[in-house]
Amino acid sequence: MITREQLRAARALLHIEQAELARRAQVSVVTIRRIEAADVVTRVAPAKLEAVRRALEEAGIEFIPNGVARRANGAEQAALFRGPSSDQHPQCRPAARSERHDRGGSV
């Protein structure tokens, strides 16, 4: 699943507020706040968490172990931190690199 650190880092890389991410993911601002709070697993429905992850990926965010990366205009920005790896949460792990190539995405 997306960690709160990944969500905050992704929003920082995209320069968007909670309200804008909520609009893009079609969830409430309260949902974004809950994800950014502790104990996400019991407080946010999996479908809403998936919608947020998808909205961030559509905006150019790639979830990587211990952080997030953003590709824009041929450059890559990354935010890395110490914390649980996204590999521990397979339901929110990004597609494998070969799958992204098949869909026409960048690596």
A tleap script that builds the chain and sets N, CA, C and O, in Angstrom:
source leaprc.protein.ff14SB
mol = sequence {
  NMET ILE THR ARG GLU GLN LEU ARG ALA ALA
  ARG ALA LEU LEU HIE ILE GLU GLN ALA GLU
  LEU ALA ARG ARG ALA GLN VAL SER VAL VAL
  THR ILE ARG ARG ILE GLU ALA ALA ASP VAL
  VAL THR ARG VAL ALA PRO ALA LYS LEU GLU
  ALA VAL ARG ARG ALA LEU GLU GLU ALA GLY
  ILE GLU PHE ILE PRO ASN GLY VAL ALA ARG
  ARG ALA ASN GLY ALA GLU GLN ALA ALA LEU
  PHE ARG GLY PRO SER SER ASP GLN HIE PRO
  GLN CYS ARG PRO ALA ALA ARG SER GLU ARG
  HIE ASP ARG GLY GLY SER CVAL
}
set mol.1.N position { 0.837 -1.177 0.000 }
set mol.1.CA position { 0.000 0.000 0.000 }
set mol.1.C position { 0.878 1.234 0.000 }
set mol.1.O position { 2.058 1.158 0.341 }
set mol.2.N position { 0.339 2.319 -0.362 }
set mol.2.CA position { 1.052 3.586 -0.342 }
set mol.2.C position { 1.292 3.960 1.115 }
set mol.2.O position { 0.374 3.906 1.934 }
set mol.3.N position { 2.504 4.334 1.433 }
set mol.3.CA position { 2.774 4.803 2.788 }
set mol.3.C position { 2.487 6.296 2.870 }
set mol.3.O position { 2.436 6.984 1.850 }
set mol.4.N position { 2.301 6.785 4.070 }
set mol.4.CA position { 2.058 8.225 4.226 }
set mol.4.C position { 3.254 9.030 3.743 }
set mol.4.O position { 3.097 10.121 3.195 }
set mol.5.N position { 4.451 8.487 3.947 }
set mol.5.CA position { 5.649 9.193 3.486 }
set mol.5.C position { 5.672 9.284 1.968 }
set mol.5.O position { 6.037 10.320 1.411 }
set mol.6.N position { 5.281 8.197 1.292 }
set mol.6.CA position { 5.241 8.221 -0.165 }
set mol.6.C position { 4.203 9.221 -0.672 }
set mol.6.O position { 4.454 9.946 -1.635 }
set mol.7.N position { 3.053 9.258 -0.032 }
set mol.7.CA position { 2.012 10.191 -0.459 }
set mol.7.C position { 2.478 11.634 -0.296 }
set mol.7.O position { 2.317 12.448 -1.205 }
set mol.8.N position { 3.046 11.944 0.841 }
set mol.8.CA position { 3.532 13.318 1.067 }
set mol.8.C position { 4.637 13.683 0.086 }
set mol.8.O position { 4.657 14.790 -0.452 }
set mol.9.N position { 5.558 12.746 -0.145 }
set mol.9.CA position { 6.656 13.004 -1.081 }
set mol.9.C position { 6.121 13.192 -2.501 }
set mol.9.O position { 6.587 14.067 -3.232 }
set mol.10.N position { 5.149 12.379 -2.888 }
set mol.10.CA position { 4.564 12.494 -4.230 }
set mol.10.C position { 3.883 13.848 -4.395 }
set mol.10.O position { 4.050 14.505 -5.422 }
set mol.11.N position { 3.125 14.263 -3.402 }
set mol.11.CA position { 2.464 15.572 -3.496 }
set mol.11.C position { 3.492 16.690 -3.578 }
set mol.11.O position { 3.299 17.667 -4.301 }
set mol.12.N position { 4.588 16.544 -2.835 }
set mol.12.CA position { 5.642 17.573 -2.868 }
set mol.12.C position { 6.291 17.644 -4.254 }
set mol.12.O position { 6.525 18.736 -4.773 }
set mol.13.N position { 6.580 16.489 -4.851 }
set mol.13.CA position { 7.183 16.479 -6.184 }
set mol.13.C position { 6.247 17.070 -7.234 }
set mol.13.O position { 6.697 17.693 -8.195 }
set mol.14.N position { 4.953 16.874 -7.047 }
set mol.14.CA position { 3.970 17.392 -7.999 }
set mol.14.C position { 3.533 18.824 -7.671 }
set mol.14.O position { 2.863 19.473 -8.474 }
set mol.15.N position { 3.910 19.303 -6.506 }
set mol.15.CA position { 3.510 20.636 -6.045 }
set mol.15.C position { 1.989 20.772 -6.001 }
set mol.15.O position { 1.432 21.754 -6.491 }
set mol.16.N position { 1.321 19.774 -5.407 }
set mol.16.CA position { -0.133 19.844 -5.296 }
set mol.16.C position { -0.565 19.718 -3.839 }
set mol.16.O position { 0.085 19.053 -3.033 }
set mol.17.N position { -1.659 20.363 -3.529 }
set mol.17.CA position { -2.235 20.319 -2.189 }
set mol.17.C position { -3.119 19.084 -2.041 }
set mol.17.O position { -3.434 18.411 -3.022 }
set mol.18.N position { -3.508 18.799 -0.815 }
set mol.18.CA position { -4.390 17.665 -0.547 }
set mol.18.C position { -5.684 17.766 -1.355 }
set mol.18.O position { -6.153 16.769 -1.903 }
set mol.19.N position { -6.253 18.953 -1.427 }
set mol.19.CA position { -7.530 19.141 -2.130 }
set mol.19.C position { -7.400 18.816 -3.617 }
set mol.19.O position { -8.313 18.233 -4.203 }
set mol.20.N position { -6.288 19.182 -4.228 }
set mol.20.CA position { -6.091 18.892 -5.652 }
set mol.20.C position { -5.934 17.394 -5.887 }
set mol.20.O position { -6.494 16.854 -6.841 }
set mol.21.N position { -5.185 16.727 -5.034 }
set mol.21.CA position { -5.043 15.276 -5.172 }
set mol.21.C position { -6.392 14.596 -4.970 }
set mol.21.O position { -6.730 13.661 -5.696 }
set mol.22.N position { -7.151 15.053 -4.005 }
set mol.22.CA position { -8.483 14.482 -3.763 }
set mol.22.C position { -9.357 14.635 -5.007 }
set mol.22.O position { -10.074 13.706 -5.379 }
set mol.23.N position { -9.302 15.791 -5.646 }
set mol.23.CA position { -10.087 16.033 -6.850 }
set mol.23.C position { -9.663 15.079 -7.966 }
set mol.23.O position { -10.508 14.483 -8.635 }
set mol.24.N position { -8.356 14.938 -8.163 }
set mol.24.CA position { -7.846 14.069 -9.223 }
set mol.24.C position { -8.200 12.601 -8.987 }
set mol.24.O position { -8.477 11.864 -9.933 }
set mol.25.N position { -8.190 12.183 -7.724 }
set mol.25.CA position { -8.475 10.789 -7.381 }
set mol.25.C position { -9.964 10.543 -7.165 }
set mol.25.O position { -10.393 9.404 -6.986 }
set mol.26.N position { -10.735 11.598 -7.184 }
set mol.26.CA position { -12.176 11.530 -6.945 }
set mol.26.C position { -12.494 10.896 -5.597 }
set mol.26.O position { -13.349 10.019 -5.475 }
set mol.27.N position { -11.761 11.384 -4.579 }
set mol.27.CA position { -12.009 11.000 -3.193 }
set mol.27.C position { -12.105 12.280 -2.379 }
set mol.27.O position { -11.842 13.366 -2.895 }
set mol.28.N position { -12.474 12.162 -1.128 }
set mol.28.CA position { -12.585 13.350 -0.281 }
set mol.28.C position { -11.218 13.763 0.257 }
set mol.28.O position { -10.283 12.963 0.298 }
set mol.29.N position { -11.119 15.019 0.665 }
set mol.29.CA position { -9.894 15.509 1.305 }
set mol.29.C position { -9.660 14.732 2.596 }
set mol.29.O position { -8.514 14.483 2.971 }
set mol.30.N position { -10.727 14.352 3.270 }
set mol.30.CA position { -10.604 13.564 4.502 }
set mol.30.C position { -9.883 12.250 4.211 }
set mol.30.O position { -9.081 11.794 5.026 }
set mol.31.N position { -10.157 11.641 3.068 }
set mol.31.CA position { -9.468 10.403 2.690 }
set mol.31.C position { -7.975 10.642 2.552 }
set mol.31.O position { -7.172 9.844 3.036 }
set mol.32.N position { -7.596 11.723 1.902 }
set mol.32.CA position { -6.169 12.052 1.751 }
set mol.32.C position { -5.546 12.266 3.122 }
set mol.32.O position { -4.447 11.778 3.386 }
set mol.33.N position { -6.226 12.978 3.983 }
set mol.33.CA position { -5.713 13.212 5.344 }
set mol.33.C position { -5.553 11.904 6.104 }
set mol.33.O position { -4.576 11.726 6.831 }
set mol.34.N position { -6.499 10.992 5.942 }
set mol.34.CA position { -6.410 9.691 6.620 }
set mol.34.C position { -5.218 8.893 6.119 }
set mol.34.O position { -4.529 8.247 6.908 }
set mol.35.N position { -4.968 8.932 4.819 }
set mol.35.CA position { -3.815 8.215 4.281 }
set mol.35.C position { -2.528 8.807 4.847 }
set mol.35.O position { -1.586 8.074 5.148 }
set mol.36.N position { -2.485 10.110 4.990 }
set mol.36.CA position { -1.287 10.761 5.496 }
set mol.36.C position { -1.145 10.623 7.013 }
set mol.36.O position { -0.098 10.958 7.567 }
set mol.37.N position { -2.173 10.140 7.678 }
set mol.37.CA position { -2.108 9.900 9.116 }
set mol.37.C position { -1.596 8.476 9.356 }
set mol.37.O position { -1.430 7.699 8.416 }
set mol.38.N position { -1.355 8.158 10.592 }
set mol.38.CA position { -0.890 6.818 10.945 }
set mol.38.C position { -2.016 5.802 10.814 }
set mol.38.O position { -3.191 6.168 10.785 }
set mol.39.N position { -1.657 4.541 10.734 }
set mol.39.CA position { -2.594 3.420 10.725 }
set mol.39.C position { -3.559 3.465 9.549 }
set mol.39.O position { -4.772 3.350 9.724 }
set mol.40.N position { -3.014 3.633 8.358 }
set mol.40.CA position { -3.811 3.757 7.138 }
set mol.40.C position { -4.666 2.525 6.875 }
set mol.40.O position { -5.818 2.646 6.460 }
set mol.41.N position { -4.127 1.376 7.107 }
set mol.41.CA position { -4.772 0.132 6.705 }
set mol.41.C position { -6.201 0.034 7.234 }
set mol.41.O position { -7.095 -0.404 6.510 }
set mol.42.N position { -6.425 0.427 8.462 }
set mol.42.CA position { -7.760 0.280 9.037 }
set mol.42.C position { -8.655 1.482 8.786 }
set mol.42.O position { -9.841 1.439 9.114 }
set mol.43.N position { -8.120 2.555 8.211 }
set mol.43.CA position { -8.894 3.777 8.106 }
set mol.43.C position { -9.309 4.171 6.695 }
set mol.43.O position { -10.115 5.086 6.525 }
set mol.44.N position { -8.774 3.499 5.681 }
set mol.44.CA position { -9.072 3.878 4.293 }
set mol.44.C position { -9.441 2.625 3.498 }
set mol.44.O position { -8.737 1.616 3.545 }
set mol.45.N position { -10.542 2.705 2.778 }
set mol.45.CA position { -10.981 1.578 1.948 }
set mol.45.C position { -9.959 1.309 0.848 }
set mol.45.O position { -9.425 2.252 0.266 }
set mol.46.N position { -9.679 0.045 0.555 }
set mol.46.CA position { -8.699 -0.293 -0.491 }
set mol.46.C position { -9.000 0.354 -1.841 }
set mol.46.O position { -8.073 0.757 -2.542 }
set mol.47.N position { -10.256 0.463 -2.215 }
set mol.47.CA position { -10.603 1.071 -3.512 }
set mol.47.C position { -10.210 2.547 -3.546 }
set mol.47.O position { -9.782 3.052 -4.583 }
set mol.48.N position { -10.351 3.227 -2.434 }
set mol.48.CA position { -9.970 4.648 -2.387 }
set mol.48.C position { -8.461 4.801 -2.414 }
set mol.48.O position { -7.934 5.710 -3.057 }
set mol.49.N position { -7.768 3.919 -1.721 }
set mol.49.CA position { -6.310 3.943 -1.737 }
set mol.49.C position { -5.796 3.689 -3.149 }
set mol.49.O position { -4.841 4.327 -3.592 }
set mol.50.N position { -6.424 2.763 -3.847 }
set mol.50.CA position { -6.055 2.467 -5.238 }
set mol.50.C position { -6.319 3.674 -6.138 }
set mol.50.O position { -5.520 3.960 -7.029 }
set mol.51.N position { -7.418 4.379 -5.922 }
set mol.51.CA position { -7.737 5.562 -6.729 }
set mol.51.C position { -6.682 6.647 -6.541 }
set mol.51.O position { -6.307 7.325 -7.498 }
set mol.52.N position { -6.210 6.810 -5.326 }
set mol.52.CA position { -5.164 7.808 -5.051 }
set mol.52.C position { -3.863 7.390 -5.720 }
set mol.52.O position { -3.196 8.208 -6.354 }
set mol.53.N position { -3.502 6.113 -5.579 }
set mol.53.CA position { -2.272 5.628 -6.206 }
set mol.53.C position { -2.330 5.832 -7.719 }
set mol.53.O position { -1.364 6.297 -8.323 }
set mol.54.N position { -3.455 5.485 -8.324 }
set mol.54.CA position { -3.628 5.615 -9.775 }
set mol.54.C position { -3.530 7.085 -10.206 }
set mol.54.O position { -2.903 7.391 -11.220 }
set mol.55.N position { -4.145 7.990 -9.442 }
set mol.55.CA position { -4.090 9.420 -9.781 }
set mol.55.C position { -2.646 9.931 -9.733 }
set mol.55.O position { -2.236 10.723 -10.581 }
set mol.56.N position { -1.893 9.482 -8.753 }
set mol.56.CA position { -0.497 9.908 -8.653 }
set mol.56.C position { 0.334 9.344 -9.805 }
set mol.56.O position { 1.170 10.049 -10.371 }
set mol.57.N position { 0.108 8.088 -10.149 }
set mol.57.CA position { 0.843 7.497 -11.271 }
set mol.57.C position { 0.493 8.191 -12.578 }
set mol.57.O position { 1.371 8.400 -13.416 }
set mol.58.N position { -0.766 8.551 -12.767 }
set mol.58.CA position { -1.167 9.276 -13.978 }
set mol.58.C position { -0.519 10.650 -14.051 }
set mol.58.O position { -0.330 11.195 -15.139 }
set mol.59.N position { -0.178 11.212 -12.892 }
set mol.59.CA position { 0.481 12.514 -12.845 }
set mol.59.C position { 1.993 12.397 -13.016 }
set mol.59.O position { 2.695 13.408 -13.020 }
set mol.60.N position { 2.504 11.158 -13.157 }
set mol.60.CA position { 3.935 10.975 -13.401 }
set mol.60.C position { 4.728 10.421 -12.244 }
set mol.60.O position { 5.954 10.346 -12.317 }
set mol.61.N position { 4.058 10.031 -11.176 }
set mol.61.CA position { 4.757 9.484 -10.012 }
set mol.61.C position { 4.972 7.993 -10.197 }
set mol.61.O position { 4.086 7.273 -10.656 }
set mol.62.N position { 6.159 7.545 -9.833 }
set mol.62.CA position { 6.475 6.116 -9.828 }
set mol.62.C position { 6.816 5.738 -8.394 }
set mol.62.O position { 7.675 6.360 -7.769 }
set mol.63.N position { 6.148 4.728 -7.881 }
set mol.63.CA position { 6.429 4.258 -6.533 }
set mol.63.C position { 7.611 3.321 -6.585 }
set mol.63.O position { 7.593 2.322 -7.304 }
set mol.64.N position { 8.648 3.644 -5.817 }
set mol.64.CA position { 9.865 2.855 -5.767 }
set mol.64.C position { 10.101 2.462 -4.311 }
set mol.64.O position { 9.540 3.083 -3.409 }
set mol.65.N position { 10.921 1.441 -4.069 }
set mol.65.CA position { 11.194 1.073 -2.689 }
set mol.65.C position { 11.725 2.276 -1.912 }
set mol.65.O position { 12.667 2.944 -2.340 }
set mol.66.N position { 11.118 2.530 -0.791 }
set mol.66.CA position { 11.531 3.611 0.114 }
set mol.66.C position { 11.443 4.997 -0.496 }
set mol.66.O position { 12.262 5.858 -0.176 }
set mol.67.N position { 10.468 5.236 -1.370 }
set mol.67.CA position { 10.309 6.578 -1.902 }
set mol.67.C position { 9.418 6.632 -3.113 }
set mol.67.O position { 8.652 5.711 -3.396 }
set mol.68.N position { 9.539 7.742 -3.827 }
set mol.68.CA position { 8.805 7.954 -5.061 }
set mol.68.C position { 9.724 8.671 -6.036 }
set mol.68.O position { 10.695 9.310 -5.631 }
set mol.69.N position { 9.418 8.564 -7.310 }
set mol.69.CA position { 10.178 9.269 -8.340 }
set mol.69.C position { 9.183 9.897 -9.297 }
set mol.69.O position { 8.052 9.432 -9.434 }
set mol.70.N position { 9.620 10.962 -9.957 }
set mol.70.CA position { 8.775 11.632 -10.945 }
set mol.70.C position { 9.610 11.913 -12.184 }
set mol.70.O position { 10.717 12.445 -12.107 }
set mol.71.N position { 9.060 11.548 -13.306 }
set mol.71.CA position { 9.704 11.864 -14.579 }
set mol.71.C position { 8.895 12.944 -15.258 }
set mol.71.O position { 7.681 12.817 -15.418 }
set mol.72.N position { 9.567 14.004 -15.654 }
set mol.72.CA position { 8.894 15.090 -16.365 }
set mol.72.C position { 9.909 15.776 -17.256 }
set mol.72.O position { 11.008 16.114 -16.817 }
set mol.73.N position { 9.536 15.979 -18.506 }
set mol.73.CA position { 10.375 16.697 -19.468 }
set mol.73.C position { 11.777 16.111 -19.566 }
set mol.73.O position { 12.758 16.849 -19.663 }
set mol.74.N position { 11.871 14.786 -19.540 }
set mol.74.CA position { 13.158 14.133 -19.705 }
set mol.74.C position { 14.028 14.113 -18.459 }
set mol.74.O position { 15.118 13.544 -18.491 }
set mol.75.N position { 13.587 14.709 -17.376 }
set mol.75.CA position { 14.370 14.732 -16.144 }
set mol.75.C position { 13.656 13.889 -15.100 }
set mol.75.O position { 12.443 13.693 -15.162 }
set mol.76.N position { 14.419 13.399 -14.150 }
set mol.76.CA position { 13.818 12.609 -13.082 }
set mol.76.C position { 14.110 13.260 -11.750 }
set mol.76.O position { 15.239 13.667 -11.479 }
set mol.77.N position { 13.093 13.356 -10.925 }
set mol.77.CA position { 13.245 13.819 -9.553 }
set mol.77.C position { 12.869 12.641 -8.680 }
set mol.77.O position { 11.996 11.852 -9.042 }
set mol.78.N position { 13.519 12.511 -7.530 }
set mol.78.CA position { 13.179 11.413 -6.628 }
set mol.78.C position { 13.160 11.922 -5.202 }
set mol.78.O position { 13.895 12.841 -4.840 }
set mol.79.N position { 12.317 11.313 -4.410 }
set mol.79.CA position { 12.269 11.563 -2.977 }
set mol.79.C position { 12.423 10.207 -2.308 }
set mol.79.O position { 11.545 9.351 -2.416 }
set mol.80.N position { 13.527 10.017 -1.624 }
set mol.80.CA position { 13.804 8.763 -0.936 }
set mol.80.C position { 13.792 9.004 0.559 }
set mol.80.O position { 14.133 10.095 1.016 }
set mol.81.N position { 13.407 8.008 1.318 }
set mol.81.CA position { 13.350 8.136 2.761 }
set mol.81.C position { 13.487 6.757 3.371 }
set mol.81.O position { 13.349 5.742 2.689 }
set mol.82.N position { 13.756 6.736 4.639 }
set mol.82.CA position { 13.806 5.461 5.335 }
set mol.82.C position { 12.402 5.112 5.761 }
set mol.82.O position { 11.688 5.942 6.325 }
set mol.83.N position { 12.012 3.906 5.498 }
set mol.83.CA position { 10.673 3.467 5.847 }
set mol.83.C position { 10.394 2.154 5.185 }
set mol.83.O position { 11.265 1.586 4.524 }
set mol.84.N position { 9.176 1.656 5.354 }
set mol.84.CA position { 8.847 0.367 4.752 }
set mol.84.C position { 8.872 0.446 3.237 }
set mol.84.O position { 8.487 1.456 2.648 }
set mol.85.N position { 9.316 -0.604 2.629 }
set mol.85.CA position { 9.376 -0.677 1.178 }
set mol.85.C position { 7.996 -0.900 0.610 }
set mol.85.O position { 7.185 -1.605 1.210 }
set mol.86.N position { 7.713 -0.309 -0.542 }
set mol.86.CA position { 6.433 -0.555 -1.194 }
set mol.86.C position { 6.322 -2.011 -1.616 }
set mol.86.O position { 5.222 -2.486 -1.897 }
set mol.87.N position { 7.458 -2.742 -1.666 }
set mol.87.CA position { 7.413 -4.155 -2.022 }
set mol.87.C position { 6.682 -4.972 -0.965 }
set mol.87.O position { 6.246 -6.089 -1.246 }
set mol.88.N position { 6.538 -4.440 0.246 }
set mol.88.CA position { 5.826 -5.153 1.293 }
set mol.88.C position { 4.327 -5.099 1.070 }
set mol.88.O position { 3.584 -5.813 1.745 }
set mol.89.N position { 3.870 -4.288 0.159 }
set mol.89.CA position { 2.451 -4.084 -0.065 }
set mol.89.C position { 2.147 -4.269 -1.549 }
set mol.89.O position { 2.046 -3.284 -2.280 }
set mol.90.N position { 2.001 -5.504 -2.003 }
set mol.90.CA position { 1.886 -5.763 -3.440 }
set mol.90.C position { 0.664 -5.152 -4.106 }
set mol.90.O position { 0.705 -4.910 -5.312 }
set mol.91.N position { -0.409 -4.893 -3.396 }
set mol.91.CA position { -1.594 -4.357 -4.062 }
set mol.91.C position { -1.378 -2.941 -4.579 }
set mol.91.O position { -2.120 -2.501 -5.457 }
set mol.92.N position { -0.413 -2.227 -4.080 }
set mol.92.CA position { -0.175 -0.860 -4.531 }
set mol.92.C position { 1.180 -0.699 -5.192 }
set mol.92.O position { 1.632 0.423 -5.422 }
set mol.93.N position { 1.826 -1.802 -5.496 }
set mol.93.CA position { 3.102 -1.754 -6.163 }
set mol.93.C position { 2.897 -1.334 -7.611 }
set mol.93.O position { 1.933 -1.779 -8.233 }
set mol.94.N position { 3.769 -0.489 -8.178 }
set mol.94.CA position { 3.608 -0.109 -9.583 }
set mol.94.C position { 3.834 -1.301 -10.494 }
set mol.94.O position { 4.411 -2.308 -10.084 }
set mol.95.N position { 3.384 -1.184 -11.708 }
set mol.95.CA position { 3.571 -2.245 -12.693 }
set mol.95.C position { 5.057 -2.479 -12.923 }
set mol.95.O position { 5.871 -1.566 -12.785 }
set mol.96.N position { 5.394 -3.695 -13.270 }
set mol.96.CA position { 6.781 -4.009 -13.577 }
set mol.96.C position { 7.229 -3.184 -14.773 }
set mol.96.O position { 6.405 -2.778 -15.593 }
set mol.97.N position { 8.508 -2.938 -14.877 }
set mol.97.CA position { 9.028 -2.092 -15.951 }
set mol.97.C position { 8.589 -2.588 -17.326 }
set mol.97.O position { 8.239 -1.778 -18.185 }
set mol.98.N position { 8.600 -3.900 -17.550 }
set mol.98.CA position { 8.203 -4.409 -18.863 }
set mol.98.C position { 6.731 -4.125 -19.125 }
set mol.98.O position { 6.349 -3.880 -20.269 }
set mol.99.N position { 5.888 -4.152 -18.078 }
set mol.99.CA position { 4.475 -3.825 -18.250 }
set mol.99.C position { 4.304 -2.360 -18.620 }
set mol.99.O position { 3.447 -2.032 -19.440 }
set mol.100.N position { 5.092 -1.479 -18.039 }
set mol.100.CA position { 4.996 -0.055 -18.360 }
set mol.100.C position { 5.392 0.181 -19.807 }
set mol.100.O position { 4.791 1.010 -20.490 }
set mol.101.N position { 6.417 -0.554 -20.284 }
set mol.101.CA position { 6.817 -0.404 -21.682 }
set mol.101.C position { 5.694 -0.847 -22.611 }
set mol.101.O position { 5.431 -0.214 -23.633 }
set mol.102.N position { 5.039 -1.937 -22.242 }
set mol.102.CA position { 3.935 -2.432 -23.055 }
set mol.102.C position { 2.804 -1.421 -23.150 }
set mol.102.O position { 2.122 -1.350 -24.173 }
set mol.103.N position { 2.597 -0.644 -22.107 }
set mol.103.CA position { 1.536 0.350 -22.098 }
set mol.103.C position { 1.993 1.676 -22.682 }
set mol.103.O position { 1.206 2.618 -22.781 }
set mol.104.N position { 3.246 1.754 -23.064 }
set mol.104.CA position { 3.750 3.003 -23.648 }
set mol.104.C position { 4.270 3.969 -22.607 }
set mol.104.O position { 4.542 5.128 -22.919 }
set mol.105.N position { 4.416 3.502 -21.349 }
set mol.105.CA position { 4.903 4.387 -20.289 }
set mol.105.C position { 6.404 4.507 -20.314 }
set mol.105.O position { 7.083 3.741 -20.998 }
set mol.106.N position { 6.922 5.451 -19.583 }
set mol.106.CA position { 8.363 5.640 -19.527 }
set mol.106.C position { 8.925 4.906 -18.332 }
set mol.106.O position { 8.204 4.566 -17.394 }
set mol.107.N position { 10.206 4.668 -18.377 }
set mol.107.CA position { 10.887 3.979 -17.286 }
set mol.107.C position { 11.852 4.935 -16.669 }
set mol.107.O position { 12.549 4.580 -15.719 }
savepdb mol mol.pdb
quit
